[in-house]
Amino acid sequence: MTVCSRLGITGRSKARDRRPTRDELDAILEYFETSYLNHAGSAPMHKITLFALFSPRRESEIARAKHTDLDPETSRLFIKDMKHPGKKVGNDVWCDLPAPALQVAQSMKPFRSKVEKKRALIFGTSKDVISRRWTEACRMLGIEDLVFHDLRHEGISRLFEMGETIPQVAAVSGHRSWASMQRYTHLQTRGDRYGDWDWIVRVTRT
């Protein structure tokens, strides 16, 4: 691995800077909401998409998040085994949840019994389903080069655009390294680009 790195054969993957447009997100959310309302029991991808955007959590973290991991009083979510380059297991972290993300999480039906309480997932689906449905939606809508993980990049960029400090954003994203957050700080836009969006109110009613 050392030799390959020096030869330039291997290395860190190039950081993506693809951000979804409002029109793309509107189309995706419309697609997922219609699918959810027409197919009882399907994954609530419209809510998952918004949660990923505003949390901003990775799809694996969203899929395994339980109602018992959520602390509404402090607006935090407990992430078990968060992805970390040097610590694969036991990297358990409490992350702050912005208000829109907390609203989406609380809109999901909580457990109904003590048995369900131990295993009740907030969104009741798997990482594979989230990935498959996202790819399907983008293909059906003709949206190119937009992956689910881009929602995390968008969510973190939004926080910096709103004027949040590095420690404040890190408390939400879970980043431990300043170097890994540098690319988010050279933003031109200021303010909340989703401040007038009505999707949060809309999905919490479905």
VENJO-V284519 format. One record per residue. N is the residue number from 0. NEAR is the number of other C-alpha atoms within 8 Angstrom. Layout:
n=<N:N>
near=<NEAR:NEAR>
This chain:
n=<0:1:2:3:4:5:6:7:8:9:10:11:12:13:14:15:16:17:18:19:20:21:22:23:24:25:26:27:28:29:30:31:32:33:34:35:36:37:38:39:40:41:42:43:44:45:46:47:48:49:50:51:52:53:54:55:56:57:58:59:60:61:62:63:64:65:66:67:68:69:70:71:72:73:74:75:76:77:78:79:80:81:82:83:84:85:86:87:88:89:90:91:92:93:94:95:96:97:98:99:100:101:102:103:104:105:106:107:108:109:110:111:112:113:114:115:116:117:118:119:120:121:122:123:124:125:126:127:128:129:130:131:132:133:134:135:136:137:138:139:140:141:142:143:144:145:146:147:148:149:150:151:152:153:154:155:156:157:158:159:160:161:162:163:164:165:166:167:168:169:170:171:172:173:174:175:176:177:178:179:180:181:182:183:184:185:186:187:188:189:190:191:192:193:194:195:196:197:198:199:200:201:202:203:204:205>
near=<5:5:6:9:10:7:7:7:7:8:6:4:4:4:4:5:6:7:9:10:6:6:6:9:9:8:9:12:11:9:9:12:11:8:9:14:7:6:7:6:5:7:10:10:12:13:9:10:10:11:14:16:12:10:13:14:11:9:12:8:11:12:14:8:12:10:11:7:9:10:9:7:5:6:12:12:11:11:12:9:10:11:7:7:5:4:8:10:6:7:11:9:10:8:12:11:11:10:7:9:13:11:10:14:9:7:8:8:6:7:9:6:6:7:6:9:11:7:7:11:11:12:11:8:9:9:10:6:9:13:10:8:9:10:9:8:11:12:9:7:8:6:9:6:5:10:8:9:8:13:14:14:11:11:13:12:11:10:11:14:13:9:8:9:7:8:6:8:12:10:10:12:12:8:9:5:6:8:5:7:9:8:6:9:8:6:9:5:5:8:7:9:6:5:5:5:6:6:6:11:7:8:10:9:6:4>
